[in-house]
Amino acid sequence: MREGWEYKRWADVLTIINGKNQKAVESPNGQYPIYGSGGIMGYALDWLCPENCVIIGRKGNINKPLFVESKFWNVDTAFGLSANQECLIPKYLFYFCLDYNFERHNRAVTIPSLTKIDLLKVKMLVPPKPTQLSIVSELDKLNELILIKKEQLKDYDTLAQSIFYEMFGDPVENEKGWKVKKLMEVCDVRDGTHDSPKYVESSNYMLITSKNIVNRAISFDDVNYITEEDYNNINKRSKVDNGDILMPMIGTIGNPVIVYLDNLHKFSIKNVALIKFLHNTSILNRYLLELMISESFRRYLLSLNKGGNQKFVALGTIRRMDIILPPLPLQQSFAHKIEQIDRQKAAVQRTIKDLETLLAARMQYWFD
């Protein structure tokens, strides 16, 4: 053990604050944010947790802590951790929680959950406060660099949209008078399976649904596995190929992504529209993607919602969507410009990955 460091139980260094029912306090005029394990959920007129608290999930999302600098209301699916600042710096506690695997305390079979009794027994290495400050400063700097790089990615996305509007105008208003066709006239539009294949604990095959399409990419972090037989049966109808576009159509509407296949992820789809491009195409996938993520087209998609609490747009409706169709050479010129932006984004994304790897390594060094 490092000199001056000592193990301390959470019961000795922090207070765990139980959450309350959100609906009982939610107010549109409240000045205090309502937080759960997934982030901000509304506003309340009063507060439970003081400044500089850590939030961890009590149920469901138990391994994604949040740090909140302001006073807030804490819902009953999350705990607030308030550090005893005589011996523990709140941000040091936050980084410890980021590195800690709370799953070891999960006793539930279905929905992961934590108990206050178990958490009070958690032991953590606590160095002298000057050392805590030094560790927090190092990790904060790495996090700041990551945030700067992520803002750069947003700037590149804004630039791509600016180029789109400059070249083609508003894709819904069509003030430039481009030819308009139904999506099904220029693309093969399908959807994923309508069945519910049985999930297995682990396999080489995955089922991608709307929840797995986030931040303009396919996420394999929280994926369900299926058998090879189900994978093959689903792909007879809706096989995904390189360059296709996937777009959520149930739960989440929009947020399309171009598919770039690799040898590591073999998947089928459900609740997702599949847009395939014809051999003699008059529309490019990179052009169509930028059109579909434009703000005006996003509003148009939401206007097609036929669901209630759960958003839904039918496959037939997607097929009949009006798409402006500029000349192919102009689309190609646009795609060339976007490819240059994509290369710059890829370089930034590699830097983010390297920084996140370094951050994880430094947290492991300090806390494991």
C-alpha positions as CSV (number, residue, x, y, z in Angstrom):
1,M,0.0,0.0,0.0
2,R,1.2,3.5,-0.8
3,E,2.5,5.6,2.1
4,G,-0.3,7.6,3.8
5,W,-3.1,5.7,2.0
6,E,-5.6,3.7,4.0
7,Y,-8.7,1.6,3.3
8,K,-11.9,3.2,4.5
9,R,-15.5,2.0,4.4
10,W,-18.1,4.2,2.7
11,A,-20.0,4.2,6.0
12,D,-17.0,6.3,7.4
13,V,-16.4,8.7,4.6
14,L,-19.8,9.5,2.9
15,T,-23.5,9.7,3.3
16,I,-25.9,7.8,1.0
17,I,-29.0,9.8,0.2
18,N,-32.2,7.8,-0.8
19,G,-34.1,9.2,-3.7
20,K,-37.8,10.1,-3.8
21,N,-40.7,9.6,-6.3
22,Q,-40.2,11.9,-9.3
23,K,-43.9,12.5,-10.1
24,A,-44.6,13.8,-6.6
25,V,-42.2,16.7,-6.9
26,E,-41.8,17.4,-10.7
27,S,-42.6,21.0,-11.5
28,P,-42.1,22.9,-14.8
29,N,-41.2,26.0,-12.7
30,G,-38.7,24.2,-10.4
31,Q,-35.2,25.6,-10.1
32,Y,-33.5,22.3,-9.0
33,P,-32.9,19.5,-11.6
34,I,-34.2,16.1,-11.0
35,Y,-31.6,13.4,-11.6
36,G,-31.6,9.7,-12.0
37,S,-28.9,7.2,-12.9
38,G,-29.3,8.2,-16.6
39,G,-29.1,11.9,-16.2
40,I,-31.5,14.9,-15.8
41,M,-35.2,14.0,-15.8
42,G,-37.0,17.2,-15.0
43,Y,-37.1,20.0,-12.4
44,A,-38.3,20.3,-8.8
45,L,-39.1,23.1,-6.4
46,D,-36.8,21.8,-3.6
47,W,-33.8,19.5,-3.3
48,L,-32.4,16.5,-1.5
49,C,-28.8,16.3,-2.5
50,P,-26.2,19.1,-1.9
51,E,-23.6,20.3,-4.4
52,N,-20.9,18.1,-5.6
53,C,-22.7,14.7,-5.2
54,V,-22.1,11.5,-7.1
55,I,-25.2,9.7,-8.4
56,I,-25.2,5.9,-8.8
57,G,-28.1,3.7,-10.0
58,R,-30.1,1.9,-7.4
59,K,-31.9,-0.1,-10.1
60,G,-31.2,-0.7,-13.7
61,N,-28.2,1.4,-14.8
62,I,-25.9,0.7,-11.8
63,N,-22.5,1.1,-13.5
64,K,-22.7,4.6,-14.9
65,P,-22.1,7.2,-12.1
66,L,-22.7,10.9,-12.6
67,F,-21.1,13.9,-10.9
68,V,-23.5,16.8,-10.2
69,E,-22.1,20.2,-9.0
70,S,-25.4,21.9,-8.2
71,K,-28.1,21.0,-5.7
72,F,-30.6,18.5,-7.1
73,W,-33.5,16.2,-6.4
74,N,-32.7,12.5,-6.5
75,V,-35.2,10.0,-7.9
76,D,-35.9,6.7,-6.1
77,T,-34.1,4.6,-8.7
78,A,-30.7,6.2,-7.8
79,F,-28.6,7.0,-4.7
80,G,-26.8,10.2,-4.1
81,L,-23.3,9.9,-2.5
82,S,-22.3,13.0,-0.5
83,A,-18.6,12.8,0.5
84,N,-17.4,13.8,4.0
85,Q,-15.1,16.6,2.7
86,E,-12.9,16.5,5.8
87,C,-11.3,13.4,4.4
88,L,-12.7,12.7,0.9
89,I,-12.8,15.1,-2.1
90,P,-16.1,14.6,-4.0
91,K,-14.5,14.4,-7.4
92,Y,-12.0,11.7,-6.2
93,L,-15.1,9.7,-5.1
94,F,-16.6,10.1,-8.5
95,Y,-13.5,8.8,-10.3
96,F,-13.4,5.9,-7.9
97,C,-17.0,5.1,-8.8
98,L,-16.2,5.3,-12.5
99,D,-13.6,2.6,-12.1
100,Y,-15.5,0.5,-9.6
101,N,-17.6,-2.5,-10.8
102,F,-20.9,-2.2,-8.9
103,E,-22.1,-5.4,-10.5
104,R,-20.3,-7.3,-7.8
105,H,-23.1,-6.1,-5.4
106,N,-26.0,-7.0,-7.6
107,R,-28.2,-9.7,-6.1
108,A,-31.1,-9.4,-8.6
109,V,-31.8,-12.0,-11.3
110,T,-33.6,-9.7,-13.8
111,I,-33.1,-5.9,-13.2
112,P,-29.7,-5.1,-11.7
113,S,-30.1,-3.4,-8.3
114,L,-28.0,-2.2,-5.3
115,T,-28.8,-1.9,-1.6
116,K,-27.7,0.8,0.8
117,I,-26.5,-1.8,3.3
118,D,-24.1,-3.4,0.8
119,L,-22.8,0.0,-0.5
120,L,-22.0,1.2,3.0
121,K,-19.6,-1.8,3.3
122,V,-17.7,-0.8,0.1
123,K,-14.0,-0.2,0.9
124,M,-11.9,2.3,-1.0
125,L,-8.3,3.4,-0.7
126,V,-8.2,7.0,0.5
127,P,-4.9,8.9,0.1
128,P,-4.1,12.2,1.8
129,K,-6.2,15.1,0.4
130,P,-3.2,16.7,-1.4
131,T,-2.8,13.4,-3.3
132,Q,-6.5,13.2,-4.0
133,L,-6.3,16.7,-5.5
134,S,-3.4,15.8,-7.7
135,I,-5.2,12.6,-9.0
136,V,-8.4,14.6,-9.7
137,S,-6.4,17.3,-11.5
138,E,-4.7,14.7,-13.8
139,L,-8.0,12.9,-14.6
140,D,-9.9,16.1,-15.1
141,K,-7.3,17.2,-17.7
142,L,-7.7,14.0,-19.6
143,N,-11.5,14.3,-19.5
144,E,-11.3,18.0,-20.6
145,L,-9.2,16.9,-23.6
146,I,-11.8,14.2,-24.5
147,L,-14.6,16.8,-24.3
148,I,-12.7,19.2,-26.5
149,K,-12.2,16.5,-29.2
150,K,-15.9,15.5,-29.0
151,E,-16.8,19.2,-29.6
152,Q,-14.6,19.1,-32.6
153,L,-16.7,16.1,-33.9
154,K,-19.9,18.2,-33.4
155,D,-18.2,21.1,-35.4
156,Y,-17.5,18.7,-38.3
157,D,-21.1,17.5,-38.3
158,T,-22.3,21.2,-38.3
159,L,-19.9,21.9,-41.3
160,A,-21.3,18.9,-43.2
161,Q,-24.9,20.1,-42.7
162,S,-23.9,23.6,-43.7
163,I,-22.4,22.3,-47.0
164,F,-25.6,20.3,-47.6
165,Y,-27.9,23.3,-47.2
166,E,-25.6,25.5,-49.3
167,M,-25.6,23.0,-52.2
168,F,-29.1,21.6,-52.0
169,G,-31.2,23.9,-49.9
170,D,-33.9,22.7,-47.5
171,P,-34.7,19.0,-48.3
172,V,-38.4,19.4,-47.3
173,E,-39.2,22.9,-48.6
174,N,-37.2,22.2,-51.8
175,E,-36.8,25.9,-52.7
176,K,-34.3,25.0,-55.4
177,G,-36.9,23.0,-57.3
178,W,-35.1,19.6,-57.5
179,K,-36.8,16.6,-58.9
180,V,-38.8,14.7,-56.1
181,K,-39.3,10.9,-55.9
182,K,-40.6,8.5,-53.4
183,L,-37.8,6.7,-51.5
184,M,-39.0,3.3,-52.8
185,E,-38.5,4.6,-56.4
186,V,-34.7,5.1,-55.9
187,C,-33.9,2.5,-53.1
188,D,-35.0,-0.9,-51.9
189,V,-36.6,-0.3,-48.6
190,R,-37.2,-3.2,-46.2
191,D,-37.3,-3.8,-42.4
192,G,-36.0,-6.3,-40.0
193,T,-37.7,-9.4,-38.5
194,H,-41.2,-9.1,-37.1
195,D,-40.6,-12.1,-34.9
196,S,-39.0,-12.2,-31.5
197,P,-36.1,-14.7,-31.7
198,K,-35.0,-16.3,-28.4
199,Y,-32.0,-14.6,-26.9
200,V,-29.0,-16.6,-25.8
201,E,-26.3,-15.8,-23.3
202,S,-23.5,-15.6,-25.9
203,S,-22.9,-16.4,-29.5
204,N,-21.2,-15.0,-32.6
205,Y,-24.5,-13.5,-33.8
206,M,-26.3,-10.4,-32.6
207,L,-29.7,-8.7,-33.0
208,I,-29.6,-5.0,-33.6
209,T,-32.6,-2.9,-32.7
210,S,-33.3,0.8,-32.4
211,K,-31.6,1.0,-29.0
212,N,-28.3,0.0,-30.7
213,I,-28.2,2.9,-33.1
214,V,-26.9,5.9,-31.2
215,N,-24.8,8.9,-32.1
216,R,-24.8,8.1,-35.8
217,A,-23.2,4.7,-35.2
218,I,-24.1,1.1,-34.4
219,S,-23.3,0.4,-30.7
220,F,-22.5,-3.2,-29.7
221,D,-22.1,-2.3,-26.0
222,D,-25.6,-3.5,-25.0
223,V,-26.5,-6.0,-27.6
224,N,-28.6,-9.2,-27.5
225,Y,-27.3,-12.5,-28.9
226,I,-29.2,-14.9,-31.1
227,T,-28.5,-18.4,-32.5
228,E,-27.0,-18.9,-35.9
229,E,-30.3,-20.5,-37.1
230,D,-32.2,-17.3,-36.2
231,Y,-29.5,-15.2,-37.8
232,N,-29.7,-17.1,-41.1
233,N,-33.5,-17.1,-41.1
234,I,-33.8,-13.3,-40.5
235,N,-31.1,-12.6,-43.1
236,K,-33.1,-14.4,-45.8
237,R,-35.4,-11.4,-45.8
238,S,-33.4,-8.5,-44.5
239,K,-29.6,-9.1,-44.9
240,V,-27.6,-6.0,-44.2
241,D,-24.8,-5.3,-46.7
242,N,-21.9,-2.8,-46.6
243,G,-23.1,0.7,-47.5
244,D,-26.8,0.1,-46.6
245,I,-28.5,2.6,-44.3
246,L,-30.3,1.6,-41.1
247,M,-32.9,3.8,-39.5
248,P,-34.8,3.2,-36.3
249,M,-38.6,3.1,-36.8
250,I,-40.0,2.0,-33.4
251,G,-39.2,3.7,-30.1
252,T,-36.8,6.0,-31.8
253,I,-37.5,7.5,-35.2
254,G,-34.7,8.7,-37.4
255,N,-31.0,8.7,-36.4
256,P,-29.9,6.9,-39.6
257,V,-26.5,5.4,-40.0
258,I,-24.5,4.0,-42.9
259,V,-23.3,0.4,-42.3
260,Y,-19.6,-0.3,-42.5
261,L,-19.3,-4.1,-42.0
262,D,-16.3,-5.8,-40.3
263,N,-15.5,-9.5,-39.5
264,L,-16.2,-9.0,-35.7
265,H,-19.9,-8.2,-35.7
266,K,-22.4,-10.5,-37.4
267,F,-25.9,-9.2,-36.9
268,S,-29.5,-9.2,-38.0
269,I,-32.0,-6.4,-37.5
270,K,-35.4,-5.8,-35.8
271,N,-37.5,-2.6,-35.5
272,V,-35.1,-1.0,-38.0
273,A,-35.7,0.2,-41.6
274,L,-33.1,-1.2,-44.1
275,I,-32.4,1.1,-47.1
276,K,-30.5,-0.6,-49.9
277,F,-29.1,1.1,-53.0
278,L,-29.9,-0.2,-56.4
279,H,-27.2,-1.2,-59.0
280,N,-27.9,1.7,-61.3
281,T,-28.5,4.2,-58.6
282,S,-29.6,7.8,-59.0
283,I,-28.9,8.5,-55.3
284,L,-25.8,8.1,-53.2
285,N,-25.9,6.8,-49.6
286,R,-23.7,9.6,-48.2
287,Y,-26.0,12.2,-49.8
288,L,-29.2,10.5,-48.5
289,L,-27.7,10.1,-45.0
290,E,-27.0,13.8,-44.7
291,L,-30.5,14.6,-46.1
292,M,-32.1,12.4,-43.5
293,I,-30.2,13.8,-40.5
294,S,-31.0,17.4,-41.4
295,E,-33.1,19.2,-38.9
296,S,-36.0,19.9,-41.3
297,F,-36.2,16.3,-42.4
298,R,-36.0,15.1,-38.8
299,R,-39.1,17.2,-38.1
300,Y,-40.7,15.7,-41.1
301,L,-40.0,12.2,-39.9
302,L,-41.4,13.0,-36.5
303,S,-44.6,14.3,-38.1
304,L,-45.1,10.8,-39.6
305,N,-45.2,9.2,-36.1
306,K,-48.2,6.9,-35.7
307,G,-47.5,5.7,-32.2
308,G,-48.6,7.0,-28.8
309,N,-46.1,6.8,-25.9
310,Q,-43.9,4.7,-28.1
311,K,-43.0,6.4,-31.4
312,F,-43.6,4.4,-34.5
313,V,-43.5,5.0,-38.3
314,A,-44.7,2.3,-40.6
315,L,-42.5,0.7,-43.3
316,G,-45.0,1.8,-46.0
317,T,-44.8,5.4,-44.8
318,I,-41.0,5.3,-45.0
319,R,-41.2,3.9,-48.5
320,R,-43.4,6.7,-49.7
321,M,-41.3,9.5,-48.2
322,D,-40.6,12.3,-50.6
323,I,-36.9,12.7,-51.4
324,I,-35.3,15.5,-53.4
325,L,-33.1,14.2,-56.1
326,P,-30.4,16.6,-57.4
327,P,-28.3,15.4,-60.4
328,L,-25.9,12.6,-59.6
329,P,-22.7,14.6,-60.4
330,L,-23.8,17.2,-57.8
331,Q,-24.4,14.4,-55.3
332,Q,-20.9,13.0,-56.1
333,S,-19.3,16.4,-55.6
334,F,-21.0,16.7,-52.2
335,A,-20.0,13.2,-51.2
336,H,-16.4,14.0,-52.1
337,K,-16.4,17.0,-49.7
338,I,-18.1,14.9,-47.0
339,E,-15.5,12.1,-47.4
340,Q,-12.8,14.7,-46.6
341,I,-14.7,15.7,-43.5
342,D,-15.2,12.1,-42.5
343,R,-11.4,11.5,-42.7
344,Q,-10.8,14.4,-40.4
345,K,-13.5,13.0,-38.0
346,A,-11.9,9.6,-38.1
347,A,-8.6,11.1,-37.0
348,V,-10.3,12.9,-34.1
349,Q,-12.1,9.7,-33.2
350,R,-8.8,7.8,-33.0
351,T,-7.5,10.5,-30.7
352,I,-10.6,10.2,-28.5
353,K,-10.1,6.5,-28.3
354,D,-6.5,6.9,-27.3
355,L,-7.3,9.4,-24.6
356,E,-10.1,7.3,-23.3
357,T,-7.7,4.3,-23.1
358,L,-5.2,6.4,-21.3
359,L,-7.9,7.7,-18.9
360,A,-9.0,4.1,-18.1
361,A,-5.4,3.1,-17.5
362,R,-4.7,6.0,-15.1
363,M,-7.9,5.3,-13.2
364,Q,-6.9,1.6,-13.0
365,Y,-3.4,2.7,-11.7
366,W,-4.9,4.8,-9.0
367,F,-7.9,2.8,-7.9
368,D,-7.2,-0.9,-8.5
